[in-house]
Amino acid sequence: MGISEEFNGKPDSLFFNDGQRRIDFVLVYEDERRKETNKKGSNEKQRRKRQAYESNLMCDGLQLEATRSLLDDKLVFVKVHAPWEVLCTYAEIMHIKLPLKPNDLKTRSSAFDNFNWFTKVLQVDESIIKPEQEFFTAPFEKNRMNDFYIQDRDTFFNPATRSRIVYFILSRVNYQVVNNVKKFGINRLVSSGIYKAAFPLHDCNFSRQSEDLSCPNERYLLYREWAHPRSIYKKQPLDLIRKYYGEKIGIYFAWLGYYTQMLLLAAVVGVACFLYGYFNQNNCTWSKEVCDPNIGGKIIMCPQCDKLCSFWNLSITCESSKKLCIFDSFGTLVFAVFMGVWVTLFLEFWKRRQAELEYEWDTVELQQEEQARPEYEAQCTHVVINEITQEEERVPFTTWGKCIRITLCASAVFFWILLIIASVIGIIVYRLSVFIVFSAKLPKNLNGTDPIQKYLTPQTATSITASLISFIIIMILNTIYEKVAIVITNFELPRTQTDYENSLTMKMFLFQFVNYYSSCFYIAFFKGKFVGYPGDPVYWLGKYRNEECDPGGCLLELTTQLTIIMGGKAIWNNIQEVLLPWIMNLIGRCRTVSGAEMRTPRWEQDYHLQPMGKLGLFYEYLEMIIQFGFVTLFVASFPLAPLLALVNNILEIRVDAWKLTTQYRRMVPEKAQDIGAWQPIMQGIAILAVVTNAMIIAFTSDMIPRLVYYWSFSVPPYGDHPHNTMEGYINNTLSYYRVADFRGRENPYTGLGNYTTCRYRDFRNPPGHPQEYKHNIYYWHVIAAKLAFIIVMEHVIYSVKFIISYTIPDVSKSTKSKIKREKYLTQKLLRENHLKDMTKNIGVIVEKMVEVVDNNLRPKVD
């Protein structure tokens, strides 16, 4: 195959130099003869492998044409074209569904037909992006080609299908045989450097329409109506996305769009609960008592660390108690229950929407025999007997070897999870250490009138700095483990690409779950729970005294942690997703000749874009699932989480669209019925979210103790108030400690005065009681109330979730009817065509038989 040195076609041309054969795929390599290197032997081996590979491609029927780069004479572009016969052969092998006849059934949802006047502004302009014609389809068969709707052979297979078929061939053609083991596949050739890249072409430039009048300009339309900022309020053109990028990309954006729509309802309710707490914070009785000079101003609190910490006045927490009233209100309980129901509604309605897309995109009966990965096949050196076929087959390792690999992989994953836990422990030690520093360095004004001390207490300073450091460590570990998880999964050697992605999904999600959520779990369920009391505190590692929560609990600190991690993650991801590919492409353009892009052919322009990679979509899913966890698992402490997620997702959809259409090469279209392993992961998060939110309300917030006080202190022996009240609540939650009982190690800093008693947050008996400093009966009543609340809330929400799941079928009745109706009509059409063919053939046979009989009966002439 010769290499053309010149390109005489149009820059946007998608055809060979003859202008007739369409380019279905492009392979790129560096010509070894023009490389400046001393590795001649290695270059010769690479050249022979490439020549063998290209020769085998042509033997399989593909047509190739090589063209040298206009900008770099070392680069060679091999254009690949699949003729009609090859397309038909492999369409049958791959069970690709193709059109039989136009579909006259109404398949699109019409729920909003009565509101067209309202939704028209949000819809995609059908005069610009025309709706796709619907067809009855069936798996292609060459011997029944006349049954299919073939009006034009050049357009019967659309570009996405053509690229898919060619990639199927490229992935399975071998280039070398070593010890009876075939080495094959374009992925292996690219990873070994024999080829620089392999990709299908974009159909045009994203910023302007093609000069070719026959070009559909789908990339330009996607940029204009989907990726451009001015289209941010419009619905996504999902059918065009699916047509251009394939069902796998389409189902991701359909899921992300549906998730974002559902977040709108959660965000509205969350904002309403936040505003309820904000406008009622001045009516918060216990906050008023903290800020009251005659109540909180006279309560002297015990030191929260040894030696360096001093006594402090409760009123210095006035500002934080006011903020806490916003989040620790009755609205929080309502919102937690609502989110437990919301997440179930989202998952159930998404299943219905997914079923509709399966019908509309014709993936209901997706027949896809997934082949083994080339990496797996390359390691198949052991011969075993297949239990089913009783024939010999090659496998990469024995059963014992497989067990060893699984054990090593599990050990590696466990080690990295322990490393994350170690980092969390390090953050805890930091918090314990730096709290002492802030307590010693910040102004020691007992009344809290210093302006710095008023807003920056030791607790607040420790919480903010620890959250920032925790976020930085999370992002560093995340970057490292992404590479480690891929190495572990590659060593595990899953057989198929689906097995590979599922294995990597579970490893990555398990790591990310521990990495992102461990610090939140610590603050929510461990901080301040095991601190002892002033005379007998609990120490970490025998050295660091356990940190305590504010008198109002750790809920505000959990809110701070969530805000920093969730907000910082969203900002970092969007900056990374926008800037990194843009800078890389900018550098690539700067290396080319100025203005050359207008003259270079389409394949060379696409080569200088960034490769998406097979796991590109995996990271997009992972990012959104981690966000889904923040929105559901800890939403009781931060009702604005759905609003932040909503804003982020609106931008995320357009940023991802911008990346795909402008910064990345076109991905190979892939079929997909659903979102895969991410669905059960979301269901698991939804179940866990009910427990975490119930426990946050019970153990992290102060709601249950307040309710117990409100309903019990009008009843003896707790109180004799004439009516239910919250007055005196703060005094009730603080126990007394005799200063003289401090031992040497806990002896506090006494430079601000001498006191006989101090207060601390707990329900314990006072000094002088027969069981002094032991938990009192009220403590056990509060614990019983908390446990009862968790049980009741969990059972109520789980019951509602079960009822919703049972009453909402995964596939709607109308969709089921459409599927059955279309299947019936398709079978009827195929049967009728088959009968017509049989009748025609019988007619031909009868005519021939009559002709033979006539010839036999006709008198012979001598």
Secondary structure as UniProt FT lines:
FT   STRAND          3..4
FT   TURN            11..12
FT   TURN            17..18
FT   STRAND          25..30
FT   HELIX           32..34
FT   HELIX           40..59
FT   TURN            60..61
FT   STRAND          63..68
FT   TURN            73..74
FT   STRAND          75..81
FT   HELIX           84..93
FT   TURN            94..95
FT   STRAND          97..102
FT   TURN            111..112
FT   HELIX           113..115
FT   HELIX           116..119
FT   HELIX           120..122
FT   TURN            126..128
FT   STRAND          135..139
FT   HELIX           142..147
FT   HELIX           153..156
FT   HELIX           159..170
FT   TURN            171..172
FT   STRAND          174..178
FT   TURN            179..180
FT   STRAND          181..184
FT   HELIX           186..191
FT   TURN            192..193
FT   STRAND          197..199
FT   TURN            206..207
FT   TURN            213..214
FT   HELIX           218..222
FT   HELIX           223..227
FT   HELIX           229..231
FT   TURN            232..233
FT   HELIX           238..245
FT   HELIX           247..279
FT   HELIX           281..283
FT   HELIX           285..291
FT   TURN            293..295
FT   HELIX           296..298
FT   STRAND          300..301
FT   STRAND          312..313
FT   HELIX           314..317
FT   HELIX           318..327
FT   HELIX           330..360
FT   TURN            361..362
FT   TURN            364..365
FT   HELIX           374..378
FT   STRAND          382..385
FT   TURN            387..389
FT   STRAND          392..395
FT   HELIX           399..441
FT   TURN            446..447
FT   HELIX           451..455
FT   HELIX           458..492
FT   HELIX           497..525
FT   TURN            526..529
FT   STRAND          532..533
FT   TURN            534..535
FT   STRAND          536..537
FT   STRAND          539..540
FT   TURN            541..543
FT   STRAND          544..545
FT   TURN            551..552
FT   HELIX           555..591
FT   TURN            594..595
FT   HELIX           596..598
FT   HELIX           602..607
FT   TURN            614..615
FT   HELIX           616..633
FT   HELIX           635..637
FT   TURN            639..640
FT   HELIX           641..658
FT   HELIX           659..663
FT   TURN            676..677
FT   HELIX           678..695
FT   HELIX           696..700
FT   HELIX           703..712
FT   TURN            713..714
FT   TURN            716..718
FT   TURN            727..728
FT   HELIX           729..733
FT   STRAND          734..738
FT   HELIX           739..741
FT   TURN            744..746
FT   TURN            751..752
FT   STRAND          757..761
FT   TURN            767..768
FT   TURN            770..773
FT   HELIX           777..807
FT   HELIX           813..857
//
